[in-house]
Amino acid sequence: MLTLVLWCFLFVFCWPLALLAICLYPIVWLLLLPFRIVGIAVHGVLELVATIIFLPVRLLRTVV
């Protein structure tokens, strides 16, 4: 919602820039999509490594 309000202010003050921004937004989103996918994959791998590392500690907590 805040993005819409900011875009409306930009449209009032500088409408050519606002129209350029709204036309380029999908292209920029598509260009950044692979980086998001890589970020999700790296986050998942790091969570898996952390789980494997902390597994012995969790098992000891349940035993003790």
C-alpha positions as CSV (number, residue, x, y, z in Angstrom):
1,M,0.0,0.0,0.0
2,L,2.9,2.3,0.8
3,T,4.4,1.7,-2.6
4,L,1.2,2.8,-4.3
5,V,1.0,6.0,-2.2
6,L,4.7,6.8,-3.0
7,W,4.0,6.1,-6.7
8,C,1.0,8.5,-6.6
9,F,3.2,11.2,-5.1
10,L,5.8,10.6,-7.8
11,F,3.1,10.8,-10.4
12,V,1.9,14.1,-9.1
13,F,5.4,15.6,-9.0
14,C,7.0,14.0,-12.0
15,W,4.6,12.0,-14.1
16,P,7.1,11.0,-16.9
17,L,9.4,9.4,-14.3
18,A,6.4,7.7,-12.6
19,L,5.3,6.2,-16.0
20,L,8.8,5.1,-16.7
21,A,9.0,3.5,-13.3
22,I,5.7,1.6,-13.7
23,C,6.8,0.3,-17.2
24,L,10.2,-0.8,-16.0
25,Y,9.1,-2.4,-12.7
26,P,8.1,-5.8,-14.3
27,I,11.4,-5.9,-16.2
28,V,13.4,-5.2,-13.1
29,W,11.4,-7.8,-11.2
30,L,12.1,-10.4,-13.8
31,L,15.8,-9.6,-13.9
32,L,16.1,-9.9,-10.1
33,L,14.1,-13.2,-9.9
34,P,17.1,-15.5,-10.4
35,F,18.9,-13.8,-7.5
36,R,15.9,-14.4,-5.3
37,I,15.8,-18.1,-6.3
38,V,19.6,-18.4,-5.5
39,G,19.0,-16.7,-2.2
40,I,16.2,-19.1,-1.3
41,A,18.4,-22.1,-2.2
42,V,21.4,-20.8,-0.2
43,H,19.2,-20.1,2.8
44,G,17.9,-23.7,2.6
45,V,21.4,-25.2,2.4
46,L,22.6,-23.1,5.3
47,E,19.6,-24.2,7.4
48,L,20.3,-27.8,6.5
49,V,24.0,-27.4,7.6
50,A,23.0,-25.7,10.8
51,T,20.5,-28.5,11.6
52,I,23.1,-31.1,10.9
53,I,25.7,-29.3,13.1
54,F,23.2,-28.8,16.0
55,L,21.7,-32.3,15.8
56,P,24.0,-33.9,18.5
57,V,23.3,-31.0,20.9
58,R,19.5,-31.5,20.4
59,L,19.9,-35.3,21.0
60,L,21.9,-34.7,24.2
61,R,19.3,-32.3,25.5
62,T,16.5,-34.9,25.1
63,V,18.7,-37.6,26.8
64,V,19.8,-35.4,29.7
